[in-house]
């Protein structure tokens, strides 16, 4: 039983990838990231095409509530031009939420479906892959640099990371190290926070599924209420993690855009 359990967990934590070693592509992560984006775009495009100024449908109301909510957060936290940041925040929240929500699908369903097509390894939750969360956070990092330069100019950008917190040329190396640590900590913490929470959630679902394989009938029966209880709680987790990723993105970009001169 112990051997079967270890093999079962290891199998569910293995990616479908193009090769071995560091330089490989997690095909399942890419596939479900694209699928999540298509789902988000499909429903929002559908609402945009069928939107009416009269009495809106329930789904249109729901989408309008999300858009207005995100727009309100942007107005409160970002004081620059919002043409890019507002759609970005909306996309981040919805896309991350859909990717997180894949975790609610029973852990054996998609891998067994893939096995029918000769695919032996499959992990369906993109945000439980550090490669995906780091990829998104690197994009946020690039935007932080862009908005810092946009608001302060190249010279202001250099001053931000060489003359702060100690405004003296002798402390430039110290300032640079301190500011770079602070700067790099933002995308790294952003990526690992989302990855850690979603990986833990996925692992708990796998461990609960292991209970169905137990020889003890009581453990098998106990697995169902535990599965339902964790799934209900996990709805809050996936929503909260999408909100945190979006909110931190807004805050980081706001800090980059509104830095004071030194």
Residue pairs with C-beta under 8 A, 6 or more apart in sequence:
1 213
1 214
1 215
4 213
5 210
5 213
8 206
8 209
8 210
8 213
9 206
9 207
9 210
11 111
11 121
12 107
12 111
12 123
12 206
13 123
13 203
13 206
14 121
14 123
15 26
15 27
15 28
15 29
15 121
15 123
15 129
16 26
16 27
16 28
16 114
16 119
16 121
16 122
16 123
17 24
17 25
17 26
17 27
17 121
18 24
18 25
18 27
19 25
26 123
26 129
26 131
26 132
28 121
28 122
28 123
28 124
29 123
29 126
29 129
29 131
29 132
32 99
32 102
32 124
32 125
32 126
33 99
33 126
33 132
36 95
36 98
36 99
36 102
36 126
37 95
37 98
39 98
40 91
40 94
40 95
40 98
43 59
43 63
44 63
44 94
47 59
47 60
47 63
50 57
50 60
51 60
52 60
56 64
66 90
66 93
66 94
67 90
70 86
70 89
70 90
70 93
70 246
71 82
71 86
73 89
73 246
73 247
73 250
74 82
74 85
74 86
74 89
74 250
75 82
77 247
77 250
77 251
77 254
78 85
78 250
78 253
78 254
78 257
79 254
79 257
79 258
80 147
80 151
80 254
80 257
80 258
85 250
85 253
88 143
88 249
89 246
89 249
89 250
92 136
92 242
92 245
92 246
92 249
93 242
93 243
93 245
93 246
94 242
96 127
96 136
96 194
96 241
96 242
96 245
96 246
97 238
97 239
97 242
99 125
99 126
99 127
99 132
100 125
100 127
100 198
100 237
100 238
100 239
100 241
100 242
101 238
102 124
102 125
102 126
103 124
103 125
103 128
103 198
103 201
103 202
103 205
103 234
103 238
104 231
104 234
104 235
104 238
105 124
106 209
107 202
107 205
107 206
107 209
108 209
110 122
110 124
111 121
111 122
111 124
114 120
114 122
123 129
123 202
125 198
125 202
126 132
127 133
127 194
127 195
127 198
127 241
128 195
128 198
128 199
128 201
128 202
129 195
130 191
130 192
130 195
132 195
133 190
133 191
133 192
133 194
133 195
134 187
134 191
134 195
136 190
136 191
136 194
136 245
137 186
137 187
137 188
137 190
137 191
138 187
140 186
140 187
140 190
140 249
140 252
140 253
141 183
141 186
141 187
143 253
143 256
144 183
144 186
144 187
144 252
144 253
144 256
145 157
145 256
147 253
147 256
147 257
148 156
148 157
148 160
148 256
148 257
148 259
149 156
149 157
150 257
151 256
151 257
151 258
151 259
152 159
152 160
152 259
152 261
156 259
156 261
159 261
159 262
160 179
160 259
160 262
161 175
161 176
161 179
161 180
161 183
162 172
162 175
162 176
162 179
163 169
163 172
163 175
163 262
164 175
164 179
164 262
165 175
165 178
166 174
166 175
167 262
186 248
186 252
190 245
190 248
190 249
190 252
193 241
193 244
193 245
194 241
194 244
194 245
197 237
197 241
198 238
198 241
201 234
201 237
201 238
204 230
205 227
205 230
205 231
205 234
208 223
208 226
208 227
208 230
209 223
209 227
211 219
211 220
211 222
211 223
211 226
212 220
212 223
214 220
214 223
